[in-house]
C-alpha cells in the first residue's frame, strides 16, 4: 500500500506480512542497513511527540535514509502563516520521498494523501487514529501472548479521545473470539461508532465502571492517559490507577500495555513486574516503523 492512513487498511494477511518483515529486520539488521540509502524522509510533527517522532527518525536512519524534520511544525513551518496541509505536501514532495505526519486535525493524513505525490504515513491524526501505534501494539501482543485470536482485552482510561485505542480496536476486530471490556469515566467512554463497529464484527463490548467488573483472566490490560490537550476544563482525578496491588489481582499471564507517555494511571511500582511490557512495546515501534518505511517505498 502506498499510504498508511488507517488501521482499516489492514487484513490478517497484510498484518502477518508486516510482522514477518519486522522480525527479519530485528534478526538481521545489517541486511537492511542500506535499503534506503537513496531516500529522504520528511518527518512533520504539528503536535508534541517523543516515541513516535524519534522512532521514525531512528527507523529511517537505520535503513540508510536521510531525514528532514521539524519538531514543532505548528509553530516552525508555514502552517503558522496559514498554509494548508495540501500545499505543504506539494512542496515537501519536491524535497523528500515519503512523509510522516502528526497533526491535531482528524482528517490531516487523508488531506495529505489526497495530494498523492509521495507516500504519507499517519503518525497520529487528532482524536481519530494512530495506525502505526496499533500496529506495534498488535505486534507486541503477538510476541508476548503468541496469538491474536481468542483474546480478552480490557481498554482503560481515555476511550473518547484516545486515538491509539480507536486504531487498536479496528485491528483486534479482524480476529476470532475477541471480547473487549471498556473501563473509563463516563465522560471518557468509548464513542458509539466504535461499539457499533465491534458489534458488526461480532465482538462483544462490555462497559465497566470499576476494576472488580473485569475478569481476572484477562489477556491484555491496555491503559491510556487522559488526553487533556483535546479538551478544555478540569477532568478531575484519575480513578483507575494500576498499581502493584491492582495488577496482582489479575492472572500471572495478563500483560499490561500503555502507548505512553503515562502520567499517574500506571504506578512505577509495577515497572519491574514481568507482566508490564510498555517499554518493550515502545521499542517494538522501531522495527514496525522500519518495516513500514520499506513497504511504502517498495524496498521490502
PyMOL commands that set and color helices and strands:
alter all, ss='L'
color gray80, all
select helices_A, chain A and resi 7-9+12-27+29-32+51-62+73-76+78-81+85-92+108-114+131-145+163-172+186-188+192-200+211-213+228-230+244-247+268-270+278-296
alter helices_A, ss='H'
color red, helices_A
select strands_A, chain A and resi 40-45+66-70+98-103+119-125+151-156+178-183+204-208+220-223+255-258
alter strands_A, ss='S'
color yellow, strands_A
deselect
rebuild
show_as cartoon
